[in-house]
């Protein structure tokens, strides 16, 4: 159990910690720990979202995604811009789940 939490982190807190860890794993390879460069973003997409990346027939889709996410047009994604991707993916998954006639999520114990 983590010492940061007297009774352990909640599921939501663990999810936030995971998002931070994933971002930090890919950011900083170029020396800038606070942003994802285009090569770092490509590595993230090809590793963490490999099924999406590999299913794309258009090789430029990842570059266009980065350009759209890069709100300040600095050629990098900061954590907030990265979260826009994660939020959009989560929203798309949620829409799919609630529109499905059969629950695709297992019941929680």
N, C-alpha and C positions, 0 to 999 in steps of 0.2 A: 504494500500500500504506500502511496506517495505521501511524503511528509507535508506537501502543500495542502492536502485535504484531510481534515480530521477523520472523516468516515469514507474517504476515497472519492475519486472524481465521479461525477454523474456521467451518464452515457453521452450527453451533449458536450460536456467538458472534454471527454475523451475524443470525441469527433473533432473538436476545435484543435486540440493538441495534435491530432493526426494531420489535419490540414496544414498546420504550421510546420510540422516535421517534413511533410512532403514538399512544401514550397522550399524550405531550407535545403533539402537534399539536392534540388536541381539548381537553385539560385546560388550564385557565387563562384561557380566554376571559372568564370572570367575575372574574378577578383571583386565583383560587386555583389555583396550578400543580400542586398535589399531588392534586387530586381532579377527577372528572368530575361536574358538576352534571347534573340531569335534562335540561336543554336540550342540554348538551354530549354527553351519552350518546345522546340522540336523533339529533343530528347525526352522531355516530360510526356509529351503526347504519344510518342512511339513506345514508351515504357508503361506509363500509368493508364493510358487510354488506347492501348495497342489495338484492341478489336475495332475501335472507331477508325483509327488512322489507317489500318491495313484494309479496311473495307471501302475506303474512298478510291474512286476511279480517277479523280482529278488530283494530280500531285501538288497543285497549288493551294489546296483547301486549308492546310495548316497555316501557310503564310497569310492567307486572307483572314483566317480566324484571328491570328495575332494582330493584324492591322486593325481589325474591328474592335478588338479588346483594348488596344493601346489608345486609351482616351486622350492622353496628352501628346500623342504622336512623337514620343521620344525614342521609339525603336525598342523599348523594353517594357516589360509588364511588372508593375509593382504589386504588392500583395493585394491591394484593393481591386486592381484590374484582374488579377488572377481569380479573386473571389467572384467576379462577375461571370467568369467561365463556369466555376463550380456551381454557382447559384442557378445559372441557365440550364446546366445539365440536370441539376436536382429538380428544377421546375418541370423539365421535359419528362423526367422519370415519374414524377408525381402525377402529371397529366395522364401518362400511360397507365399507371396503376389505378387511378380512380375511374378511368374509362373502360377498364377491362372488366368483363362480366364475371370473371373468376379472380379472386385475390391471388396475386403473384408473390406476396410476402407471407412467410410462415407466421403463424400466430406466436406472439410473445408469451413466454411462460408466466 
